[in-house]
Every structure is written in structure tokens, then in C-alpha cells.
Amino acid sequence: MFCVYFPALFPESGWDYPLSRGKTRSLAIENAEKELACALAGFIYDNEKVPGPIPIPSNRLSKEMELIKIETSLEQYAEEIEEHLKGRHWHIGYYVEESDEYFEAIGFKNEQGNWDIFYSEEKEDSNEVLLFTVKLESEAYEKFKQFVENLIIKRRGELE
């Protein structure tokens, strides 16, 4: 099995999980071209900055590894990308260690190209509430953290 990694795209996990695989070297590269196009389209769709190249330290490469250049085109994979982005949404989570609770919101892209973040307390009769709208996922995580800490936890403390 041949694997193609993209540590520049995914700095936290790019060395751990390959973006593509193939039974042969050429199939792995062919798959990487499509997967790279889908990943780049996801960055653009999510309003995120596309990561630039990073230097690859020689100590990260084993004898079995080689650096290769992968070229791709969003246009070439337009149908697959459209399918890939259908229903795309964000899960924004926040864990409160003190109470061992996990809170989650969900984000959907709106017509203006921003992301609406909704929260539901997961009760059967509960409706999802629009909390806020953001451009970037990092903003959503920060605002949701503030929501949980400043509203939910604080309100519980006041009610006790």
C-alpha cells in the first residue's frame, strides 16, 4: 500500500494520516490529486486560508519515503467536489473538565457565505437556536466557548 501525506495542509495530523492511498505508487498519486483538490475546495468553502508550503525536515523522512510534487485542479474534479461539499457542516464542541460535560453546536453555511452556528440542549421539545454568525471556524470555537462559560455555566451557578 502506498500512502500520500500532506503535512502542510494538516499540521496537527498530516504526518499521522495519509490523505490518499493506492495499491500502486501511481494509483496513490492519482488518488492524491483528487483528494488534494477536495481538501483545497474545503478550505475555500470554509473561508479558511489555504496553507502554504512548509519545509519538510529530513528527519521526518524514512528510507521508504520520498518527496513528490502533486498538481491538481479544482475544475478537473468539480463534480466530485460538489458532492463532497454537499451537506458540509461544522461540529463545534467544548468540554468542561470541572463538570465533565461536553457541549456541542453545529454550523451551516448561509447564503452570504458565512456560517450560522446553532445550539440545541438536545431535549425532545427543544428547537435549535441561532447563537451567532461567523466567517471562520476558529471564531466559532472561541465564541461557543464564551457562550458555554459565560451563559450556561454562569447561569447554573446563579441558579444554585
ChimeraX attribute file (.defattr): number of C-alpha atoms within 10 A of each C-alpha:
attribute: neighborCount
match mode: 1-to-1
recipient: residues
	/A:1	9
	/A:2	15
	/A:3	19
	/A:4	25
	/A:5	18
	/A:6	19
	/A:7	20
	/A:8	17
	/A:9	19
	/A:10	15
	/A:11	12
	/A:12	10
	/A:13	13
	/A:14	15
	/A:15	15
	/A:16	12
	/A:17	14
	/A:18	15
	/A:19	22
	/A:20	20
	/A:21	20
	/A:22	16
	/A:23	10
	/A:24	12
	/A:25	14
	/A:26	12
	/A:27	16
	/A:28	18
	/A:29	21
	/A:30	17
	/A:31	17
	/A:32	24
	/A:33	21
	/A:34	23
	/A:35	20
	/A:36	20
	/A:37	20
	/A:38	23
	/A:39	18
	/A:40	21
	/A:41	21
	/A:42	17
	/A:43	14
	/A:44	12
	/A:45	14
	/A:46	20
	/A:47	16
	/A:48	14
	/A:49	10
	/A:50	14
	/A:51	13
	/A:52	7
	/A:53	10
	/A:54	10
	/A:55	7
	/A:56	11
	/A:57	7
	/A:58	7
	/A:59	6
	/A:60	8
	/A:61	11
	/A:62	8
	/A:63	5
	/A:64	5
	/A:65	11
	/A:66	8
	/A:67	9
	/A:68	8
	/A:69	6
	/A:70	13
	/A:71	12
	/A:72	17
	/A:73	14
	/A:74	17
	/A:75	10
	/A:76	12
	/A:77	16
	/A:78	15
	/A:79	10
	/A:80	15
	/A:81	20
	/A:82	12
	/A:83	11
	/A:84	14
	/A:85	14
	/A:86	8
	/A:87	10
	/A:88	13
	/A:89	15
	/A:90	17
	/A:91	15
	/A:92	21
	/A:93	14
	/A:94	19
	/A:95	13
	/A:96	13
	/A:97	8
	/A:98	6
	/A:99	8
	/A:100	7
	/A:101	9
	/A:102	11
	/A:103	16
	/A:104	18
	/A:105	21
	/A:106	19
	/A:107	23
	/A:108	17
	/A:109	19
	/A:110	11
	/A:111	7
	/A:112	7
	/A:113	13
	/A:114	18
	/A:115	23
	/A:116	19
	/A:117	27
	/A:118	20
	/A:119	19
	/A:120	17
	/A:121	13
	/A:122	10
	/A:123	7
	/A:124	7
	/A:125	8
	/A:126	10
	/A:127	12
	/A:128	14
	/A:129	12
	/A:130	14
	/A:131	17
	/A:132	15
	/A:133	18
	/A:134	18
	/A:135	16
	/A:136	14
	/A:137	19
	/A:138	12
	/A:139	12
	/A:140	25
	/A:141	19
	/A:142	12
	/A:143	18
	/A:144	23
	/A:145	19
	/A:146	13
	/A:147	16
	/A:148	18
	/A:149	14
	/A:150	11
	/A:151	12
	/A:152	12
	/A:153	14
	/A:154	12
	/A:155	12
	/A:156	9
	/A:157	9
	/A:158	7
	/A:159	7
	/A:160	5
